[in-house]
Amino acid sequence: MLGIRLFFIGLIATALAGGGFYVFKLQKDNAILKANAIKMESAISEQKVLIENQEKDFKAILTANAEMNDLVNNLKKDLQDLDKRFNKKNRDVGKLAIEKTKVIERITNSAGDKAARCMEIASGSPLTEAEINATKKSEINTECPSIANPNYIPY
Amino acid sequence: MEKIHWHIITSENAEEVFKKLEADGIDPVLWGLTDKDFELLAKNFAQIRNKMIETNKILEKYKEYYESEEEKDE
């Protein structure tokens, strides 16, 4: 009889101890899960900031590329205009220079001065008031209006 | 930049040009280009200039990007 009692007492004690350990383990697991959840939330918010920054960078790159394309197109146009000045309607500058030597010499020197100014601007020289305010064909630097005369709109 | 002067010499005015150089106390010697080479020189200069402008623009954009990054970090 005593043996049976001791057996049941032992069984109950073991069950209680087992239950206690199980609860303790659950609490421990819960704490780990909570810590993991906090880490995940922090990682997600970091990722969000990263994605936002990447989006900003991507937009900035697109804008910069668009600006570069505009610039390259304007510079190409300046180069095409220069080509036109030499070859417009089968113009032969050599023949013109023979026929109107003084005039072509004057035009060449004027264009040379303008081209030198373009090199200065390209090297970082600030624009003058006159260059900034130029809006008429007669006021612009015909060699590089795209960089020398920001307010000039070709007409 | 230094200002340079272009002289146009034809078979008709060559003598006059050299006489004028001598009269002005300049050595009567000139470096010559044909009209086609002059055209190429002008185009070469324009291309160099364009490349400089493009490079400057790229540098400017990188500067904008990295300097704004530094401001953010501060």
Backbone of each chain as ProteinMPNN parsed JSONL, in Angstrom:
{"seq_chain_A": "MLGIRLFFIGLIATALAGGGFYVFKLQKDNAILKANAIKMESAISEQKVLIENQEKDFKAILTANAEMNDLVNNLKKDLQDLDKRFNKKNRDVGKLAIEKTKVIERITNSAGDKAARCMEIASGSPLTEAEINATKKSEINTECPSIANPNYIPY", "coords_chain_A": {"N_chain_A": [[0.817, -1.21, 0.0], [1.86, 1.241, 0.874], [3.881, 1.398, -0.887], [2.519, 1.787, -3.321], [1.414, 4.288, -2.822], [3.751, 5.813, -2.608], [4.646, 5.478, -5.179], [2.676, 6.879, -6.691], [2.969, 9.424, -5.564], [5.542, 9.997, -6.387], [5.127, 9.915, -9.132], [3.392, 12.109, -9.474], [5.041, 14.144, -8.528], [7.094, 14.022, -10.417], [5.621, 14.665, -12.716], [4.865, 17.289, -12.09], [7.385, 18.485, -11.892], [8.26, 18.065, -14.487], [6.329, 19.524, -15.887], [6.927, 22.042, -14.873], [9.532, 22.407, -15.871], [8.901, 22.388, -18.601], [7.286, 24.661, -18.883], [9.195, 26.56, -18.178], [10.963, 26.184, -20.28], [9.303, 26.962, -22.389], [9.014, 29.685, -21.78], [11.611, 30.533, -22.087], [11.995, 29.986, -24.839], [10.11, 31.743, -25.827], [11.221, 34.187, -25.123], [13.488, 34.127, -26.729], [12.25, 34.146, -29.245], [10.982, 36.64, -29.124], [13.223, 38.318, -29.028], [14.335, 37.692, -31.498], [12.287, 38.629, -33.147], [12.446, 41.355, -32.639], [14.983, 41.867, -33.689], [14.471, 41.226, -36.374], [12.554, 43.181, -37.032], [14.119, 45.45, -36.769], [16.014, 44.914, -38.758], [14.341, 44.941, -40.989], [13.488, 47.624, -40.993], [15.945, 48.826, -41.446], [16.502, 47.824, -43.976], [14.422, 49.02, -45.367], [15.167, 51.73, -45.247], [17.502, 51.527, -46.701], [16.509, 50.72, -49.208], [14.969, 52.969, -49.803], [17.026, 54.89, -50.02], [18.398, 53.798, -52.168], [16.489, 54.104, -54.144], [16.376, 56.894, -54.247], [18.995, 57.42, -55.101], [18.894, 56.186, -57.585], [17.011, 57.754, -58.917], [18.422, 60.175, -58.899], [20.585, 59.462, -60.49], [19.292, 58.976, -62.919], [18.341, 61.559, -63.471], [20.778, 62.945, -63.659], [21.876, 61.614, -65.851], [20.047, 62.338, -67.837], [20.505, 65.065, -67.928], [23.15, 65.029, -68.801], [22.81, 63.889, -71.326], [21.326, 65.916, -72.596], [23.25, 67.927, -72.57], [25.301, 66.763, -74.136], [23.948, 66.528, -76.564], [23.493, 69.239, -77.151], [26.128, 70.083, -77.44], [26.868, 68.574, -79.615], [25.296, 69.773, -81.51], [26.455, 72.301, -81.645], [28.834, 71.555, -82.858], [27.89, 70.593, -85.297], [26.86, 72.962, -86.305], [29.223, 74.349, -86.669], [30.36, 72.836, -88.688], [28.499, 73.367, -90.669], [29.038, 76.055, -91.128], [31.37, 75.93, -92.538], [30.707, 74.342, -94.729], [28.151, 74.884, -95.729], [25.606, 74.767, -98.131], [27.325, 73.767, -100.187], [29.487, 75.457, -99.827], [32.671, 76.889, -100.404], [35.241, 77.546, -98.531], [37.862, 78.126, -99.078], [37.843, 79.17, -101.708], [36.257, 81.388, -101.257], [37.947, 82.795, -99.574], [39.94, 83.489, -101.334], [38.581, 85.175, -103.023], [37.487, 87.132, -101.293], [39.532, 88.136, -99.446], [40.274, 89.873, -97.226], [37.87, 90.143, -95.819], [37.297, 87.479, -95.082], [39.522, 87.006, -93.548], [39.071, 88.719, -91.413], [36.692, 87.612, -90.4], [37.653, 85.086, -89.704], [39.506, 85.695, -87.692], [37.829, 86.828, -85.8], [36.173, 84.642, -85.218], [38.112, 82.959, -84.217], [38.853, 84.283, -81.867], [36.478, 84.043, -80.487], [36.323, 81.269, -80.261], [38.495, 80.805, -78.623], [37.596, 81.996, -76.305], [35.561, 80.217, -75.747], [37.048, 77.989, -74.996], [38.101, 78.94, -72.637], [35.783, 79.173, -71.099], [35.005, 76.514, -71.052], [37.028, 75.576, -69.491], [36.358, 76.433, -67.052], [36.052, 79.141, -66.598], [34.159, 81.89, -65.334], [30.963, 83.063, -66.629], [30.455, 86.162, -68.367], [28.469, 89.142, -67.668], [27.387, 90.099, -70.043], [27.494, 87.836, -71.643], [25.775, 86.14, -70.286], [23.373, 87.552, -70.46], [22.877, 87.613, -73.171], [20.664, 87.322, -75.851], [20.115, 87.659, -78.453], [21.062, 86.821, -81.852], [23.133, 88.392, -82.746], [24.453, 88.984, -80.444], [25.531, 86.751, -79.315], [28.033, 84.162, -78.59], [29.0, 82.677, -81.289], [30.417, 80.39, -81.653], [30.108, 78.62, -79.529], [27.388, 78.655, -78.371], [25.827, 77.087, -76.675], [27.157, 76.759, -74.277], [28.125, 79.257, -73.68], [26.093, 81.131, -73.747], [23.572, 80.966, -71.894], [20.947, 81.919, -71.913], [20.156, 82.15, -74.471], [17.96, 81.357, -77.038], [17.87, 79.433, -79.825], [16.749, 80.751, -82.961]], "CA_chain_A": [[0.0, 0.0, 0.0], [2.781, 2.384, 0.974], [4.612, 1.41, -2.179], [1.648, 2.377, -4.345], [1.335, 5.716, -2.521], [5.038, 6.428, -2.994], [4.704, 5.484, -6.65], [1.824, 7.987, -7.184], [3.592, 10.697, -5.169], [6.69, 10.159, -7.322], [4.578, 10.231, -10.463], [2.878, 13.488, -9.447], [6.2, 15.045, -8.409], [7.766, 14.039, -11.734], [4.758, 15.408, -13.645], [4.967, 18.717, -11.739], [8.729, 18.958, -12.295], [8.266, 18.09, -15.966], [5.512, 20.681, -16.296], [7.701, 23.257, -14.552], [10.608, 22.542, -16.884], [8.293, 22.695, -19.898], [6.907, 26.088, -18.848], [10.445, 27.312, -18.189], [11.491, 26.11, -21.657], [8.443, 27.812, -23.23], [9.345, 31.08, -21.492], [12.919, 30.773, -22.704], [11.754, 30.05, -26.304], [9.362, 32.977, -26.073], [12.177, 35.3, -25.026], [14.317, 34.075, -27.958], [11.403, 34.583, -30.361], [10.812, 38.087, -29.009], [14.501, 38.945, -29.414], [14.447, 37.536, -32.957], [11.311, 39.522, -33.774], [13.004, 42.721, -32.558], [16.077, 41.932, -34.673], [13.857, 41.232, -37.712], [11.959, 44.498, -37.259], [15.213, 46.399, -36.97], [16.585, 44.619, -40.086], [13.376, 45.395, -42.003], [13.529, 49.083, -41.093], [17.225, 49.171, -42.1], [16.326, 47.512, -45.408], [13.541, 50.046, -45.937], [15.988, 52.938, -45.44], [18.427, 51.209, -47.795], [15.747, 50.751, -50.467], [14.641, 54.381, -50.072], [18.248, 55.549, -50.5], [18.689, 53.296, -53.521], [15.524, 54.755, -55.048], [16.835, 58.286, -54.403], [20.198, 57.375, -55.94], [18.484, 55.814, -58.938], [16.403, 58.951, -59.511], [19.493, 61.161, -59.11], [21.38, 58.997, -61.644], [18.481, 59.211, -64.122], [18.352, 63.007, -63.732], [22.128, 63.312, -64.118], [22.022, 61.082, -67.216], [19.236, 63.165, -68.744], [21.236, 66.338, -68.086], [24.332, 64.75, -69.627], [22.347, 63.697, -72.707], [21.009, 67.246, -73.13], [24.514, 68.631, -72.8], [26.0, 66.148, -75.276], [23.198, 66.898, -77.772], [23.772, 70.65, -77.449], [27.507, 70.194, -77.931], [26.861, 68.013, -80.977], [24.679, 70.783, -82.37], [27.501, 73.319, -81.863], [29.794, 70.984, -83.816], [27.211, 70.569, -86.6], [26.798, 74.354, -86.776], [30.573, 74.697, -87.145], [30.497, 72.164, -89.981], [27.669, 74.117, -91.626], [29.7, 77.313, -91.466], [32.385, 75.652, -93.547], [30.238, 73.604, -95.909], [26.747, 75.17, -96.044], [25.272, 74.899, -99.566], [28.569, 73.532, -100.942], [30.369, 76.613, -99.684], [34.1, 76.567, -100.423], [35.876, 78.635, -97.774], [39.107, 78.46, -99.786], [37.525, 80.077, -102.825], [35.786, 82.648, -100.662], [39.12, 83.498, -99.039], [40.668, 84.075, -102.479], [37.775, 86.287, -103.547], [37.293, 88.201, -100.289], [40.582, 87.813, -98.47], [40.216, 90.691, -95.998], [36.628, 89.824, -95.077], [37.441, 86.148, -94.479], [40.532, 87.123, -92.486], [38.406, 89.348, -90.265], [35.755, 86.62, -89.844], [38.462, 84.017, -89.093], [40.065, 86.179, -86.423], [36.719, 86.994, -84.852], [35.773, 83.288, -84.8], [39.222, 82.433, -83.406], [38.729, 84.89, -80.527], [35.304, 83.427, -79.833], [36.667, 79.872, -79.928], [39.394, 80.865, -77.46], [36.726, 82.274, -75.149], [34.851, 78.957, -75.463], [37.986, 77.134, -74.256], [38.172, 79.494, -71.268], [34.532, 78.799, -70.407], [35.068, 75.056, -70.837], [38.007, 75.319, -68.43], [35.804, 76.863, -65.761], [35.949, 80.601, -66.458], [32.748, 82.289, -65.178], [30.39, 83.821, -67.747], [30.298, 87.604, -68.128], [27.064, 89.592, -67.694], [26.976, 90.193, -71.45], [27.281, 86.468, -72.151], [24.565, 85.596, -69.636], [22.167, 88.265, -70.922], [22.738, 87.574, -74.64], [19.504, 86.564, -76.355], [20.049, 87.837, -79.913], [22.136, 86.184, -82.618], [24.254, 89.331, -82.858], [25.105, 89.142, -79.133], [26.032, 85.479, -78.779], [29.28, 83.566, -79.055], [28.489, 81.716, -82.278], [31.214, 79.152, -81.64], [29.636, 77.678, -78.503], [26.28, 79.291, -77.632], [25.225, 76.205, -75.664], [27.798, 76.947, -72.961], [28.466, 80.666, -73.426], [24.898, 81.983, -73.645], [22.504, 80.092, -71.39], [19.603, 82.464, -72.147], [19.884, 82.255, -75.91], [17.168, 80.285, -77.638], [18.04, 79.556, -81.286], [15.528, 81.042, -83.724]], "C_chain_A": [[0.848, 1.257, 0.0], [3.558, 2.566, -0.33], [3.808, 2.092, -3.276], [1.562, 3.885, -4.151], [2.594, 6.438, -2.994], [5.163, 6.532, -4.522], [3.912, 6.661, -7.233], [2.407, 9.346, -6.838], [4.756, 11.018, -6.116], [6.219, 10.583, -8.698], [4.11, 11.683, -10.546], [4.037, 14.483, -9.394], [6.92, 15.159, -9.739], [6.966, 14.853, -12.749], [4.863, 16.9, -13.396], [6.314, 19.286, -12.2], [8.812, 19.073, -13.811], [7.512, 19.283, -16.478], [6.259, 21.972, -16.082], [8.795, 23.493, -15.576], [10.055, 22.968, -18.249], [7.909, 24.171, -19.979], [8.148, 26.958, -18.941], [11.028, 27.374, -19.609], [10.674, 27.002, -22.589], [8.782, 29.287, -23.045], [10.656, 31.472, -22.189], [12.777, 30.931, -24.232], [11.07, 31.349, -26.672], [10.301, 34.182, -26.076], [13.045, 35.342, -26.287], [13.515, 34.588, -29.154], [11.197, 36.097, -30.346], [12.066, 38.815, -29.479], [14.68, 38.866, -30.933], [13.511, 38.488, -33.684], [11.822, 40.954, -33.776], [14.109, 42.899, -33.594], [15.523, 42.031, -36.086], [13.274, 42.598, -38.032], [13.03, 45.532, -37.562], [15.83, 46.199, -38.369], [15.664, 45.125, -41.181], [13.439, 46.911, -42.141], [14.833, 49.537, -41.744], [17.135, 48.95, -43.608], [15.462, 48.564, -46.093], [14.323, 51.317, -46.235], [16.925, 52.74, -46.629], [17.716, 51.303, -49.149], [15.376, 52.188, -50.835], [15.856, 55.122, -50.636], [18.598, 55.114, -51.914], [17.759, 53.938, -54.537], [15.949, 56.194, -55.335], [18.031, 58.343, -55.344], [19.834, 57.115, -57.398], [17.868, 57.025, -59.66], [17.462, 59.996, -59.845], [20.327, 60.773, -60.334], [20.617, 59.254, -62.939], [18.499, 60.688, -64.498], [19.703, 63.436, -64.299], [22.353, 62.827, -65.55], [21.265, 61.924, -68.225], [19.947, 64.49, -69.005], [22.45, 66.155, -68.997], [23.942, 64.589, -71.089], [22.02, 65.029, -73.362], [22.289, 67.987, -73.499], [25.218, 68.097, -74.045], [25.289, 66.519, -76.587], [23.455, 68.347, -78.168], [25.175, 70.825, -78.018], [27.627, 69.655, -79.358], [26.327, 69.055, -81.961], [25.687, 71.899, -82.677], [28.481, 72.844, -82.938], [29.193, 70.949, -85.23], [27.132, 71.978, -87.196], [28.149, 74.8, -87.333], [30.798, 74.093, -88.532], [29.716, 72.917, -91.055], [28.367, 75.389, -92.076], [30.765, 77.106, -92.542], [31.784, 75.122, -94.848], [28.796, 73.875, -96.339], [26.564, 75.416, -97.545], [26.53, 74.8, -100.44], [29.534, 74.722, -100.93], [31.822, 76.142, -99.694], [34.837, 77.74, -99.777], [37.167, 79.086, -98.464], [38.863, 79.466, -100.904], [37.084, 81.439, -102.304], [36.967, 83.483, -100.169], [39.94, 84.132, -100.16], [39.919, 85.321, -102.972], [37.68, 87.456, -102.565], [38.267, 88.002, -99.133], [40.422, 88.565, -97.146], [38.999, 90.329, -95.134], [36.787, 88.481, -94.355], [38.481, 86.181, -93.367], [39.906, 87.706, -91.222], [37.462, 88.34, -89.581], [36.535, 85.525, -89.102], [39.006, 84.456, -87.738], [38.987, 86.359, -85.358], [36.288, 85.621, -84.308], [36.842, 82.666, -83.907], [39.155, 82.977, -81.977], [37.567, 84.25, -79.764], [35.616, 81.992, -79.397], [37.59, 79.822, -78.715], [38.583, 81.118, -76.196], [35.959, 80.994, -74.743], [35.749, 78.029, -74.644], [38.096, 77.617, -72.815], [36.947, 79.063, -70.46], [34.562, 77.305, -70.071], [36.033, 74.709, -69.708], [37.539, 75.843, -67.085], [35.709, 78.357, -65.567], [34.48, 81.01, -66.307], [32.27, 83.136, -66.351], [30.303, 85.293, -67.369], [28.806, 87.932, -68.151], [26.536, 89.583, -69.129], [26.676, 88.81, -72.023], [25.991, 85.882, -71.565], [23.307, 86.226, -70.237], [21.934, 88.185, -72.432], [21.544, 86.717, -75.061], [19.393, 86.674, -77.877], [21.254, 87.184, -80.581], [23.386, 87.067, -82.674], [25.036, 89.447, -81.543], [25.841, 87.883, -78.677], [27.434, 85.126, -79.267], [28.869, 82.431, -79.999], [29.253, 80.392, -82.288], [30.691, 78.127, -80.627], [28.479, 78.285, -77.697], [25.717, 78.416, -76.512], [25.881, 76.355, -74.296], [28.028, 78.415, -72.631], [27.236, 81.53, -73.17], [23.689, 81.166, -73.208], [21.093, 80.607, -71.667], [19.245, 82.601, -73.62], [19.087, 81.056, -76.399], [17.287, 80.441, -79.157], [16.718, 79.817, -81.997], [15.803, 81.029, -85.198]], "O_chain_A": [[0.605, 2.2, -0.753], [3.84, 3.672, -0.792], [4.345, 2.875, -4.06], [1.62, 4.664, -5.102], [2.548, 7.476, -3.654], [5.691, 7.5, -5.07], [4.383, 7.353, -8.135], [2.373, 10.285, -7.633], [4.922, 12.149, -6.572], [6.796, 11.459, -9.343], [4.376, 12.391, -11.517], [4.044, 15.502, -10.085], [7.313, 16.251, -10.15], [7.525, 15.621, -13.533], [4.942, 17.693, -14.334], [6.4, 20.363, -12.79], [9.354, 20.037, -14.35], [7.969, 19.98, -17.383], [6.26, 22.871, -16.923], [8.975, 24.601, -16.082], [10.649, 23.786, -18.951], [8.159, 24.844, -20.979], [8.176, 27.952, -19.668], [11.502, 28.409, -20.077], [11.217, 27.696, -23.448], [8.835, 30.048, -24.011], [10.793, 32.545, -22.775], [13.334, 31.847, -24.837], [11.39, 31.978, -27.68], [10.19, 35.074, -26.918], [13.311, 36.407, -26.844], [14.021, 35.359, -29.97], [11.23, 36.755, -31.386], [11.992, 39.792, -30.223], [15.113, 39.824, -31.573], [13.875, 39.08, -34.699], [11.668, 41.682, -34.756], [14.18, 43.916, -34.284], [16.02, 42.805, -36.904], [13.454, 43.124, -39.13], [12.894, 46.363, -38.46], [16.129, 47.165, -39.071], [16.125, 45.67, -42.183], [13.444, 47.438, -43.253], [14.846, 50.508, -42.5], [17.614, 49.756, -44.406], [15.718, 48.954, -47.232], [14.186, 51.912, -47.303], [17.121, 53.638, -47.447], [18.237, 51.88, -50.103], [15.451, 52.586, -51.997], [15.742, 55.881, -51.598], [19.027, 55.914, -52.746], [18.172, 54.277, -55.646], [15.899, 56.663, -56.472], [18.095, 59.174, -56.25], [20.381, 57.727, -58.315], [18.151, 57.288, -60.829], [17.429, 60.621, -60.905], [20.729, 61.633, -61.118], [21.196, 59.69, -63.934], [18.65, 61.043, -65.667], [19.776, 64.181, -65.277], [22.947, 63.533, -66.364], [21.755, 62.196, -69.321], [19.992, 64.978, -70.134], [22.743, 66.998, -69.845], [24.632, 65.077, -71.985], [22.372, 65.267, -74.517], [22.404, 68.583, -74.57], [25.673, 68.863, -74.895], [25.941, 66.79, -77.596], [23.615, 68.661, -79.347], [25.392, 71.603, -78.947], [28.366, 70.186, -80.188], [26.826, 69.2, -83.077], [25.769, 72.383, -83.806], [28.901, 73.613, -83.803], [29.871, 71.229, -86.218], [27.306, 72.175, -88.399], [28.221, 75.524, -88.326], [31.345, 74.737, -89.427], [30.181, 73.089, -92.182], [28.304, 75.764, -93.247], [31.026, 77.996, -93.352], [32.284, 75.414, -95.935], [28.27, 73.182, -97.21], [27.304, 76.196, -98.144], [26.763, 75.636, -101.312], [30.283, 74.956, -101.879], [32.164, 75.133, -99.078], [35.029, 78.787, -100.396], [37.519, 80.266, -98.44], [39.568, 80.466, -101.034], [37.473, 82.485, -102.822], [36.991, 84.705, -100.32], [40.559, 85.178, -99.969], [40.513, 86.352, -103.286], [37.78, 88.619, -102.957], [37.87, 87.735, -97.999], [40.434, 87.957, -96.075], [39.085, 90.224, -93.91], [36.458, 88.356, -93.176], [38.351, 85.477, -92.365], [40.175, 87.249, -90.111], [37.436, 88.23, -88.355], [36.138, 85.091, -88.02], [38.974, 83.701, -86.766], [39.202, 86.081, -84.179], [36.068, 85.457, -83.108], [36.531, 81.94, -82.963], [39.368, 82.247, -81.009], [37.663, 83.96, -78.572], [35.227, 81.559, -78.312], [37.49, 78.919, -77.883], [38.848, 80.53, -75.147], [35.743, 80.733, -73.56], [35.285, 77.364, -73.717], [38.173, 76.814, -71.885], [37.055, 78.649, -69.306], [34.2, 76.889, -68.971], [35.882, 73.682, -69.046], [38.247, 75.712, -66.086], [35.326, 78.815, -64.49], [33.634, 80.534, -67.065], [33.057, 83.835, -66.989], [30.102, 85.635, -66.203], [27.985, 87.125, -68.589], [25.423, 89.136, -69.404], [25.728, 88.634, -72.788], [25.222, 85.219, -72.261], [22.314, 85.545, -70.492], [20.901, 88.643, -72.92], [21.43, 85.552, -74.682], [18.681, 85.899, -78.516], [22.312, 87.015, -79.974], [24.519, 86.584, -82.654], [26.158, 89.953, -81.534], [26.67, 87.936, -77.769], [27.947, 85.71, -80.222], [28.445, 81.363, -79.557], [28.795, 79.402, -82.859], [30.812, 76.92, -80.837], [28.579, 78.415, -76.477], [25.195, 78.927, -75.521], [25.246, 76.11, -73.271], [28.117, 78.788, -71.461], [27.313, 82.537, -72.467], [22.887, 80.73, -74.033], [20.14, 79.827, -71.66], [18.177, 83.101, -73.972], [19.476, 79.905, -76.207], [16.861, 81.453, -79.714], [15.7, 79.198, -81.689], [14.893, 81.253, -85.997]]}, "seq_chain_B": "MEKIHWHIITSENAEEVFKKLEADGIDPVLWGLTDKDFELLAKNFAQIRNKMIETNKILEKYKEYYESEEEKDE", "coords_chain_B": {"N_chain_B": [[43.04, 83.261, -72.299], [45.749, 83.517, -74.664], [45.7, 85.921, -77.307], [45.542, 85.188, -80.73], [46.641, 85.89, -84.102], [45.261, 85.402, -87.236], [46.522, 85.08, -90.51], [45.567, 85.468, -93.827], [46.725, 84.09, -96.696], [47.035, 84.435, -100.107], [47.867, 83.563, -103.532], [47.888, 85.972, -104.678], [48.074, 87.998, -102.713], [50.333, 87.44, -101.264], [52.919, 88.63, -101.38], [52.404, 91.199, -100.471], [51.51, 90.616, -97.86], [53.836, 89.556, -96.637], [55.514, 91.768, -96.85], [54.218, 93.533, -95.193], [54.483, 92.286, -92.775], [57.22, 92.509, -92.405], [57.434, 95.272, -92.323], [56.108, 95.744, -89.965], [57.904, 94.806, -88.191], [58.01, 92.106, -87.76], [59.154, 88.769, -88.062], [59.424, 87.635, -91.361], [57.921, 85.114, -91.791], [55.709, 82.377, -91.97], [53.485, 79.961, -90.567], [51.785, 77.52, -92.275], [48.432, 76.572, -93.316], [46.164, 74.657, -95.233], [42.916, 75.452, -96.641], [41.261, 73.292, -96.046], [42.655, 71.975, -94.024], [42.577, 73.947, -92.107], [39.897, 73.959, -91.521], [39.702, 71.423, -90.361], [41.326, 71.8, -88.129], [39.825, 73.663, -86.695], [37.595, 72.092, -86.126], [38.756, 70.05, -84.637], [39.564, 71.47, -82.36], [37.074, 72.212, -81.413], [36.057, 69.726, -80.752], [37.796, 68.917, -78.717], [37.207, 70.852, -76.849], [34.502, 70.249, -76.362], [34.801, 67.741, -75.176], [36.122, 68.435, -72.859], [34.148, 69.926, -71.586], [32.187, 67.991, -71.179], [33.568, 66.23, -69.457], [34.007, 67.922, -67.282], [31.382, 68.332, -66.488], [30.636, 65.772, -65.678], [32.367, 65.442, -63.506], [31.385, 67.457, -61.877], [28.845, 66.464, -61.276], [29.476, 64.123, -59.851], [30.717, 65.319, -57.687], [28.609, 66.774, -56.58], [27.009, 64.604, -55.786], [28.656, 63.118, -53.939], [29.332, 65.11, -52.092], [26.871, 65.805, -51.051], [26.298, 63.431, -49.846], [28.214, 63.405, -47.816], [27.324, 65.552, -46.294], [24.958, 64.479, -45.377], [25.948, 62.405, -43.741], [27.212, 63.894, -41.776]], "CA_chain_B": [[43.949, 82.696, -73.304], [46.43, 84.517, -75.497], [45.028, 86.19, -78.582], [46.414, 84.951, -81.892], [46.119, 86.521, -85.313], [45.335, 84.588, -88.458], [46.764, 85.792, -91.764], [45.17, 84.65, -94.976], [47.639, 84.376, -97.809], [46.704, 83.854, -101.411], [48.984, 83.827, -104.459], [47.858, 87.392, -105.048], [48.443, 88.955, -101.653], [51.467, 86.915, -100.487], [53.998, 89.619, -101.308], [51.901, 92.289, -99.619], [51.477, 90.131, -96.469], [55.209, 89.471, -96.108], [56.044, 93.138, -96.732], [53.578, 94.134, -94.023], [55.12, 91.667, -91.595], [58.548, 93.134, -92.263], [57.205, 96.667, -91.912], [55.677, 95.728, -88.553], [59.016, 94.274, -87.394], [57.768, 90.686, -87.481], [59.9, 87.916, -89.0], [58.548, 87.293, -92.507], [57.75, 83.663, -91.922], [54.365, 81.984, -91.5], [53.146, 78.528, -90.549], [50.617, 77.495, -93.164], [47.406, 75.523, -93.348], [45.242, 74.8, -96.354], [41.556, 75.719, -96.131], [40.714, 72.043, -95.48], [43.313, 71.723, -92.731], [42.073, 74.937, -91.158], [38.575, 73.442, -91.105], [39.94, 70.301, -89.434], [41.863, 72.352, -86.876], [38.683, 74.253, -85.975], [36.751, 70.997, -85.626], [39.5, 69.366, -83.562], [39.463, 72.304, -81.164], [35.693, 72.13, -80.914], [35.885, 68.406, -80.116], [38.544, 68.939, -77.435], [36.405, 71.697, -75.957], [33.305, 69.491, -75.969], [35.198, 66.677, -74.258], [36.42, 69.102, -71.575], [32.865, 70.306, -70.969], [31.552, 66.742, -70.714], [34.313, 65.731, -68.289], [33.721, 68.83, -66.162], [30.008, 68.093, -66.04], [30.632, 64.498, -64.937], [33.01, 65.723, -62.212], [30.453, 68.283, -61.101], [27.765, 65.588, -60.798], [30.048, 63.27, -58.803], [30.955, 66.203, -56.533], [27.268, 67.01, -56.001], [26.558, 63.368, -55.15], [29.446, 62.749, -52.768], [29.28, 66.154, -51.064], [25.573, 65.721, -50.371], [26.414, 62.248, -48.968], [28.989, 63.813, -46.637], [26.432, 66.387, -45.474], [24.019, 63.566, -44.701], [26.674, 61.686, -42.691], [27.463, 64.82, -40.67]], "C_chain_B": [[44.588, 83.822, -74.127], [45.708, 84.663, -76.833], [46.007, 85.901, -79.732], [45.783, 85.591, -83.13], [46.331, 85.602, -86.513], [45.575, 85.49, -89.661], [46.273, 84.887, -92.882], [46.043, 85.07, -96.161], [47.148, 83.681, -99.067], [47.892, 84.149, -102.334], [49.028, 85.316, -104.821], [48.363, 88.327, -103.963], [49.704, 88.556, -100.884], [52.554, 87.969, -100.29], [53.627, 90.749, -100.335], [51.936, 91.882, -98.137], [52.888, 90.103, -95.879], [55.83, 90.851, -95.923], [55.501, 93.784, -95.468], [54.19, 93.57, -92.732], [56.462, 92.34, -91.33], [58.402, 94.571, -91.758], [56.816, 96.749, -90.438], [56.76, 95.16, -87.63], [58.812, 92.816, -86.992], [58.541, 89.862, -88.506], [58.982, 87.488, -90.143], [58.469, 85.78, -92.739], [56.393, 83.285, -91.304], [54.232, 80.475, -91.508], [51.835, 78.394, -91.325], [49.683, 76.312, -93.002], [46.578, 75.729, -94.613], [43.845, 75.07, -95.778], [40.958, 74.472, -95.486], [41.329, 71.743, -94.114], [42.847, 72.717, -91.676], [40.711, 74.485, -90.604], [38.747, 72.311, -90.083], [40.461, 70.789, -88.083], [40.72, 72.922, -86.027], [37.815, 73.158, -85.361], [37.45, 70.24, -84.496], [39.404, 70.146, -82.262], [38.077, 72.197, -80.549], [35.465, 70.792, -80.205], [36.608, 68.332, -78.776], [37.725, 69.713, -76.4], [35.183, 70.925, -75.446], [33.65, 68.399, -74.949], [35.501, 67.255, -72.874], [35.124, 69.423, -70.841], [32.176, 69.059, -70.406], [32.225, 66.23, -69.434], [34.03, 66.602, -67.065], [32.335, 68.575, -65.592], [29.93, 66.806, -65.207], [31.245, 64.703, -63.544], [32.064, 66.487, -61.292], [29.35, 67.413, -60.491], [28.261, 64.664, -59.677], [30.242, 64.071, -57.517], [29.632, 66.448, -55.806], [26.836, 65.79, -55.193], [27.318, 63.103, -53.857], [29.407, 63.818, -51.684], [27.946, 66.124, -50.347], [25.554, 64.495, -49.447], [27.137, 62.602, -47.678], [28.127, 64.654, -45.708], [25.461, 65.521, -44.688], [24.702, 62.877, -43.524], [26.929, 62.588, -41.483], [26.179, 65.056, -39.89]], "O_chain_B": [[44.037, 84.915, -74.259], [45.189, 83.703, -77.404], [47.161, 86.327, -79.694], [44.572, 85.802, -83.197], [47.429, 85.103, -86.758], [44.926, 86.525, -89.818], [46.534, 83.684, -92.881], [46.082, 86.234, -96.558], [46.883, 82.479, -99.068], [48.806, 84.888, -101.967], [50.068, 85.844, -105.216], [49.007, 89.334, -104.257], [50.104, 89.254, -99.952], [53.045, 88.173, -99.179], [54.429, 91.178, -99.505], [52.327, 92.668, -97.274], [53.11, 90.568, -94.761], [56.575, 91.085, -94.971], [56.218, 94.49, -94.758], [54.382, 94.282, -91.747], [56.793, 92.691, -90.197], [59.146, 95.019, -90.886], [57.157, 97.712, -89.751], [56.55, 95.048, -86.422], [59.377, 92.353, -86.001], [58.58, 90.215, -89.685], [57.87, 87.022, -89.897], [58.907, 85.267, -93.768], [55.998, 83.806, -90.261], [54.803, 79.796, -92.361], [50.874, 79.106, -91.034], [50.083, 75.215, -92.611], [46.325, 76.866, -95.01], [43.626, 74.931, -94.574], [40.232, 74.572, -94.497], [40.646, 71.321, -93.181], [42.735, 72.379, -90.498], [40.421, 74.608, -89.414], [38.038, 72.25, -89.079], [40.089, 70.265, -87.033], [40.651, 72.701, -84.818], [37.358, 73.278, -84.225], [36.815, 69.84, -83.521], [39.191, 69.57, -81.195], [37.924, 72.104, -79.331], [34.772, 70.728, -79.19], [36.095, 67.756, -77.817], [37.572, 69.294, -75.253], [34.874, 70.947, -74.255], [32.909, 68.16, -73.997], [35.18, 66.648, -71.852], [35.013, 69.22, -69.632], [31.65, 69.078, -69.293], [31.561, 65.852, -68.47], [33.84, 66.097, -65.959], [32.132, 68.597, -64.378], [29.256, 66.754, -64.178], [30.724, 64.213, -62.543], [31.958, 66.203, -60.098], [28.97, 67.6, -59.335], [27.564, 64.446, -58.686], [29.977, 63.587, -56.416], [29.55, 66.344, -54.582], [26.358, 65.917, -54.066], [26.713, 62.889, -52.806], [29.443, 63.498, -50.496], [27.89, 66.391, -49.147], [24.894, 64.501, -48.408], [26.748, 62.172, -46.592], [28.182, 64.499, -44.488], [25.173, 65.773, -43.518], [24.126, 62.769, -42.442], [26.879, 62.145, -40.336], [26.179, 65.808, -38.915]]}, "name": "protein", "num_of_chains": 2, "seq": "MLGIRLFFIGLIATALAGGGFYVFKLQKDNAILKANAIKMESAISEQKVLIENQEKDFKAILTANAEMNDLVNNLKKDLQDLDKRFNKKNRDVGKLAIEKTKVIERITNSAGDKAARCMEIASGSPLTEAEINATKKSEINTECPSIANPNYIPYMEKIHWHIITSENAEEVFKKLEADGIDPVLWGLTDKDFELLAKNFAQIRNKMIETNKILEKYKEYYESEEEKDE"}
